[in-house]
Amino acid sequence: MWMVAPEPTRGDRRPRGGLEADAERNTLSTYLEFLLGGLLVTVGFAVSFPALIDLTHGFGVLSTTALVFLFIFAWYVAWVGICVTYPRLKRWVGHA
C-alpha cells in the first residue's frame, strides 16, 4: 500500500516574497526586547545566585543542568512578558 501526498493547492503554497515578510518582522525592537530580557534575568541570577545554588544542591550532578534550565526558562518568560507588555504600554502611553 503506497501513501501519496496530495497535490498542493493554491492555499498551500507560500506567496512570493514570504521570506522577506518574515525578515521584516525582526525589527530593532525585537532584538532590544530579547537583550532586555536577558539582561534582567542575568541581573536576577547574579543577585540570587547563592539561593539558587542552595535550591539546586539536592540535584547533585544535575545541579548545573537545573541552573541552566532555570536561566533559559526565566529568559524566555521575561522575553515573552516584555513582548506582550511593550505594545500595550506603547498604546497606553500614546493615549495618555
ChimeraX attribute file (.defattr): number of C-alpha atoms within 10 A of each C-alpha:
attribute: neighborCount
match mode: 1-to-1
recipient: residues
	/A:1	3
	/A:2	4
	/A:3	5
	/A:4	6
	/A:5	6
	/A:6	6
	/A:7	7
	/A:8	8
	/A:9	7
	/A:10	8
	/A:11	7
	/A:12	8
	/A:13	8
	/A:14	9
	/A:15	9
	/A:16	8
	/A:17	9
	/A:18	9
	/A:19	10
	/A:20	9
	/A:21	10
	/A:22	9
	/A:23	10
	/A:24	8
	/A:25	10
	/A:26	10
	/A:27	9
	/A:28	9
	/A:29	12
	/A:30	14
	/A:31	11
	/A:32	13
	/A:33	18
	/A:34	18
	/A:35	14
	/A:36	16
	/A:37	21
	/A:38	19
	/A:39	14
	/A:40	15
	/A:41	22
	/A:42	16
	/A:43	11
	/A:44	13
	/A:45	17
	/A:46	11
	/A:47	11
	/A:48	11
	/A:49	14
	/A:50	10
	/A:51	11
	/A:52	16
	/A:53	14
	/A:54	10
	/A:55	13
	/A:56	16
	/A:57	15
	/A:58	10
	/A:59	11
	/A:60	10
	/A:61	10
	/A:62	12
	/A:63	17
	/A:64	14
	/A:65	13
	/A:66	18
	/A:67	18
	/A:68	12
	/A:69	12
	/A:70	15
	/A:71	17
	/A:72	14
	/A:73	13
	/A:74	19
	/A:75	21
	/A:76	16
	/A:77	14
	/A:78	20
	/A:79	22
	/A:80	15
	/A:81	13
	/A:82	19
	/A:83	16
	/A:84	11
	/A:85	11
	/A:86	14
	/A:87	11
	/A:88	12
	/A:89	12
	/A:90	10
	/A:91	10
	/A:92	10
	/A:93	9
	/A:94	8
	/A:95	7
	/A:96	5
